Amino acid sequence: MSRWSKYMPRASVKVSMQTRFEYYVEPEPMSGCWLWIGSGNGGQKPYGRLFDLATGKNELAHRVSYRLFKGEIPAGFQIDHCCRNMQCVNPNHLEAVTMEENKRRRWLPPHCSTCQCKAG
């Protein structure tokens, strides 16, 4: 029996997106990251995915986290992992930035302590 069917209602049962999201999160105490243990996108980058029952589409787990805990993602912005862990979905480690800023930060070391700093 799969983990989902044993402990959670089937997808046909309406369960809130937040409940489904939290089911696939495993906190990592040393880094503070919330590791996504659900399905991934299977590509080169290990982003987690979560099926949205309302829209019928797969969503990137870190984007779902941002929307659940911080609000809508501004138009034209991407979500940057300040901790540099692409499997992390901790909203405190996520920041909405422009594509140019996200590319600039790509090879920088983790900077969670400066996530809120606009100059950081």
C-alpha positions in Angstrom: 0.0 0.0 0.0 1.4 3.4 -0.9 2.1 6.1 1.7 -0.6 8.3 0.3 -3.4 5.7 0.3 -2.5 4.4 3.7 -2.3 7.7 5.6 -4.1 10.3 3.4 -7.5 10.3 1.6 -7.4 9.5 -2.1 -7.1 12.4 -4.5 -10.8 12.2 -5.3 -11.5 13.3 -1.7 -11.2 17.1 -1.4 -8.2 17.8 0.8 -6.8 21.4 1.1 -3.7 22.2 -0.8 -2.0 23.2 2.4 -2.7 19.7 4.0 -1.4 18.0 0.9 1.6 20.2 0.8 2.5 19.7 4.5 2.2 15.9 4.0 5.2 15.9 1.7 7.5 18.2 3.8 10.3 16.8 6.0 12.0 19.5 8.2 15.8 19.3 8.2 16.8 20.7 11.7 20.4 21.6 11.0 19.8 23.9 8.0 16.2 24.9 8.7 15.2 23.7 5.2 11.9 22.0 4.6 12.8 19.2 2.3 10.3 18.1 -0.3 9.9 14.4 -0.2 7.0 14.2 -2.7 7.4 13.7 -6.4 9.9 15.7 -8.5 10.0 17.1 -11.9 12.4 14.4 -13.2 14.6 17.0 -14.9 18.1 18.2 -14.3 16.9 20.4 -11.4 15.3 18.5 -8.5 12.3 20.8 -8.0 9.4 19.2 -6.2 6.0 19.0 -7.8 2.5 18.9 -6.4 -0.7 18.3 -8.3 -3.3 21.1 -7.8 -6.8 19.5 -7.8 -8.4 22.9 -8.4 -6.5 23.7 -11.6 -5.7 20.1 -12.7 -2.1 21.1 -13.2 1.2 20.1 -11.6 2.8 23.0 -9.7 6.3 23.5 -8.5 6.4 22.9 -4.8 8.5 25.9 -3.9 6.0 28.2 -5.7 3.1 26.5 -3.9 4.9 27.1 -0.6 5.4 30.8 -1.4 1.8 31.3 -2.3 0.5 29.4 0.7 2.6 31.3 3.3 3.6 34.6 1.7 0.9 35.4 -0.9 0.8 35.6 -4.7 4.0 35.8 -6.7 4.3 39.2 -8.3 4.0 39.1 -12.1 7.3 38.8 -13.8 9.1 37.4 -10.7 10.7 34.1 -10.0 11.2 32.4 -6.6 14.8 32.2 -5.4 16.0 29.6 -2.9 18.1 31.7 -0.6 19.6 28.5 0.9 20.6 27.2 -2.6 18.8 23.9 -1.9 16.3 23.3 -4.8 14.4 20.7 -2.7 13.7 23.3 0.1 10.2 24.6 0.4 10.6 26.6 3.6 8.9 29.9 2.9 11.5 31.7 5.0 14.1 30.5 2.5 12.2 31.7 -0.5 12.2 35.2 -2.0 10.5 36.6 -5.1 13.1 38.2 -7.4 13.4 39.2 -11.0 14.9 36.7 -13.5 18.1 38.8 -13.8 18.5 38.7 -10.0 17.8 35.0 -9.8 20.5 34.4 -12.5 23.0 36.6 -10.7 22.5 34.7 -7.5 22.7 31.3 -9.1 26.4 30.6 -8.1 26.5 32.6 -4.9 26.8 30.8 -1.6 23.6 30.4 0.6 22.4 33.7 1.9 19.4 33.0 4.1 20.5 35.6 6.7 20.2 38.2 4.0 17.0 37.0 2.3 15.1 40.1 3.4 17.8 42.5 2.4 17.0 44.1 -1.0 20.7 44.8 -1.5 21.8 41.3 -0.5 
